[in-house]
Amino acid sequence: MLAQAGLGSRRSCEELIAAGRVTVNGARATLGRRVVPGADLVRVDGELVPTATDLVHLALHKPVDVVTAMTADGRRCVGDLVADLAPGLHHVGRLDADSEGLLLLTNDGPLSHRLTHPSWEVPKRYLVELDGVLPRSLGRTMRAGVELEDGPARVDSWALVDAAAGRSLVEVVIHEGRNRIVRRMFEATGHPVRRLVRTAIGPIRLGELKPGRHRRLSSAEVRALYAAVDL
């Protein structure tokens, strides 16, 4: 089971067990111990190893003008891009129709719940394209906090990536999940967003994934998500 979960070869997994780094249901594992996938809790160095064989974890590059929904009357939606891949598949969080970038989809209920619950503060990274040259004070303002109609919001980090030809490209990280939060923050400071791309959710990166395409997360990526929300 450890080898199938991507922890290494059977030999290297045996070495993990012999070193006492593997537990099953809280007790130190022994070589040859049988486990029931999806029922027994297996951890390596304290981190949970997903064992259920029917779990699916996907990264999707949501294109612009695609609605974040599994069904949408008359409109192209995320469900159209991943139809029939797995029972119970759902999107984790949202991206508005005008935005693009990384969206996670899964049928892993406990993981999905923690990734979207505000108490876990999972960071999300965005590239934001804006018109014109930005004032130097804007980064300080966004980090300090911007007052919105549903309460103040701030970015965790801010970096100017590029400024040329009458436009600016900024990278921001924010852990909030309120509706259109990044767009609303920039609009509140007088800088409407031209383009918004989410490039990362926690440890998962969009990378070179093309719009409309998806990929299965690796075992290491799934374990990293579990660790990020303390599962």
Buried (B, 14 or more C-beta within 10 A) or exposed (E): BBEEBBBBEEEEBBEBBEEEBBBBEEEEBEEEBEBEBEEBEBBBEEEBBBBEEEBBBBBBBBBBEBBBBBEBEEEBBBBBBBEEEBEEBBBBBBBBBEBBBBBBBBBBEEBBEBBBEEEBBBBBBBBBBBEEEBEEEBBEBBBEEBEBEEEEBBBBEBEEEEBEEEBBBBBBBBBBBBEBBBBBBBBBBEBEBEBBBBBBBBBBBBEEBEBBEBEEBEBEBBBBBBBBBEB
